[in-house]
Amino acid sequence: MNIKVIAFDADDTLWVNEPYFRQTEEAFCSLLGEYASLHELERELLKMEIQNLALYGYGVKGFVLSMVETALLVSNNTINANMIEQILDLGKQMLNQPIELLDGVEEVLETLKGKYRLVVATKGDLLDQERKLKKSNLTGYFHHVEVMSEKDDANYLKLIKHLDIQPDELLMIGNSLKSDIVPVLNIGGNAIHVPYHITWAHEQIEDAVDNERFKSVERIRDILELL
């Protein structure tokens, strides 16, 4: 591999993220339990989240707005201001969560720095991602941080152009096949999948990935053996 730049996804690749969404979803469903069943609340919230992606994008803030809209929907607009305040508090708790680095992340970054240009390529709310990166104390490892509205072929091509490299000189490392792996392979880049034990339903794909420029490892530390 003629790798010059290694890009890392952030959420659930560098640090814990999805479990906080799951915990908040559980609290939300418990709060709204008098209006609908657990299954119905989970279904309606996911539907609202996906429907709102084009408006709010990814991240905690869009998730909170989707929770409020779902609460209004299932309650026929009868929930009171106190319940909306509790939903907002759930969102604030998420934004104030400590950053928990995944095992092996610092070792990998320390080993690779100086040998490759390291960048963060993530999606979500810009302010929230900048906050998490700062709290992670990993900023010094990265040459560039790219927060995309969507991880698709076009935005990865923009990143490659910004970095002034060829597609085959990029290696993307992430936990989502849909966002971190497939688009990068589509444009001629290289990708390593590092699975996380929880994946948001919207990020899951059914088809297996078969490409000579693709590898999968169990832990992020394992990428060092491949490189």
SULWO-V225812 format. One record per helix or strand of 2 or more residues. SS is the DSSP state (2 for helix, 1 for strand). FROM is the first residue (numbers start at 0). TO is the last residue. If there is no record, write none. Layout:
ss = {SS | SS}
from = {FROM | FROM}
to = {TO | TO}
This chain:
ss = {1 | 2 | 2 | 2 | 2 | 2 | 1 | 2 | 2 | 1 | 2 | 2 | 1 | 2 | 1 | 2 | 1 | 2}
from = {4 | 17 | 37 | 59 | 80 | 104 | 115 | 125 | 138 | 143 | 152 | 166 | 169 | 176 | 189 | 200 | 213 | 219}
to = {7 | 30 | 55 | 73 | 94 | 111 | 122 | 135 | 140 | 147 | 162 | 168 | 173 | 185 | 193 | 202 | 216 | 225}
